[in-house]
Amino acid sequence: MKKILFINNYDCLTPYKQHVMPGHHQFGMEFLNEDPDYEVYYYFCKIFPKNSKEYYLKEFFQFLKLYILSFKFDIVYDALGCEQRYFGFLNRFHMFKPYYMLVFHHPPFEKRLKYCKYDHIIFECEYYYKKMCRMFPTQADKMSLCVWGPDLSFYPQIDLNFDEPILISNGRTNRDHNLLVDAATYAKVHTVIVSDEKHIPSNFTDDNQYVEICKQNVLNDKKMVELLCKCSIMVIPTFPSEELLGPIGNTSFCDATALGMPCIVASNTLMAENVMKFKLGLVYNVGDLNDLTEKITYCIEHPDTLKEMSRNIKKFGRENDSLKFAMVVKNIVDSFN
């Protein structure tokens, strides 16, 4: 039996057992945890505010606790790269006992690969996977590419309404919702923006006929899916950046692939590559109001194209679901002697 220490920065186990969170938030552990050949221990790191005076002290003690704990396990699987700087550096100098595998999310990755040692890395984006394989060819055999896909059992199988489509943006991190408010207003399309009190777009007014703010201060995936089923098109609007972003929008994209929702995504998102390649929706130039408005208008005026995109993205979700991701993780785990 292999003992695995699974690290994440939020509790993805308790809500999963309560059936209010999909299993893909466990990055493959939802299947290995039920397999008698593996013993999985979950550890959820705390995120400390960097402006706190005690930030480095709290970070150090959390690292120290995890480091001591790691000696009891055969494998440490860091799903969000919480301790990649420290464990990777220690691993380089043979000061880390278990195998160390992780998912690489937020670029840049070059320094981490140059100064740290990882026993295996999973990339979610083909662009960065190929780039790092070229830059570090001697480590390419320790890199894998896999789409982070949805737990399909969590989502109902329904037919969405594309004759009177409703747009929705259900993410909070790095979302350019001000741009979406303007684009939806110009296109005159019913649009739902999910937000908490702190992140309501500054240009939204209560008399807006087209944009609706759905306030959700406490995350609840079950209620979110109920809302998504009333909508038709997923919009993932992000702020401009010089390089492709990390996994910003991935959770929304998982929702879309599970439900068959065509996507309108910013050009600097990781999923833009697959959206274009597999015709899962449309990609707009990030930060460009006119282009986003045009893409929204095109979708509304072409319901047959939307239906085709819906079939494509539903197929993409079935072919890249959480079970496939789990099998990649399982194969990596089994490769460690």
Residue, then its C-alpha position, 0 to 999 in steps of 0.5 A: m500500500k502506498k501512502i500519499l500526502f495530498i496537499n491543497n489550499y482549501d478543504c475539497l474533501t468535506p464538501y465532496k462527501q456532503h455532495v455540494m462540491p464536485g470531485h475534480h477539486q481533489f485532482g484525482m484523489e477522489f478515486l485513489n482515496e477509494d482504492p484499497d491499494y492507496e492510503v491518502y491523507y489530506y492536508f489543507c494549507k492556510i493562505f496567510p495575507k502577505n501584508s501581515k507582520e507574521y506572514y513569514l513566521k506563519e509560513f515557516f511553521q506551516f512548512l515545518k509541520l508539513y516537512i516533518l509530516s512528509f517523512k511518514f509518506d511515500i509520496v507527497y502530491d501537491a495539487l496547487g503547488c503550495e510548498q513547491r519552492y521549499f520541497g522542490f529545493l530540499n528535494r534537489f539536495h536529497m533532503f526530502k524523503p518521499y517522491y514529490m509530484l505536483v500540478f504546475h499552475h501559475p507561470p513563470f515556471e523557469k526558475r522553479l525548474k532550474y533551482c528545484k527538483y520534482d519527481h513529476i509535474i503535471f501541466e494543464c496547458e499544452y503551451y507551457y508543457k511544450k515550452m518547458c519540455r524544450m527549455f528543460p529536455t533532460q526533465a521532459d520525461k518527468m512532465s505530463l500534460c492533462v486537462w483538468g476535467p469535470d466530475l461529470s457525476f455532479y452535473p445534470q444532463i440537460d438541454l440548454n436554451f440557445d433560442e433565447p441565450i443567457l450569458i453568465s460569468n461565475g468566477r471571481t479571480n482576475r475577472d474583468h467584469n466591468l468590460l463584460v457589463d459594457a459589452a453585454t449592455y451594448a449587445k443588449v443581451h441578458t447577462v448574469i454576473v456572479s459576485d460577492e459584495k466586494h467585487i460588484p462591477s463599479n460600472f453596474t447600476d440597478d437600472n441596467q436592463y441587461v445585466e443581473i448581479c447574482k450575489q453569492n458571498v459563500l461558495n456553494d457549487k450545488k446552487m451554482v450548478e442550478l443557476l448555470c442550468k438556467c443560462s446558455i453561454m459561459v463568459i470568462p473575461t480576464f484582465p490583460s496580461e503579458e503572458l498566458l495566465g495560470p489556471i484562471g477560469n479553469t473551474s468555470f471551464c469545467d462547469a461549461t464542459a460538463l453542461g455543454m455550455p459554449c464559451i467566450v473566453a479572453s485570449n490570455t486564458l489557458m483554455a483559449e487554445n482548446v476553445m479555438k482548436f476544438k471549436l468550443g466557443l469563441v475567443y476575444n482579444v483580451g481587454d478589447l470591448n468592441d471585440l467582446t461585444e462582437k463575439i457576444t452578438y455573433c453567438i446570439e445571432h447564430p443559434d445553430t452555431l451555438k448548438e454545434m459548439s455545445r455538442n463539441i464542448k460536451k464531447f470535450g468534457r466527456e473525453n477529458d473528465s476527472l476520471k481521465f485526470a485521475m488515471v494520469v495521476k494513478n500512473i504517475v503514482d504507480s511509477f514510483n518504486 
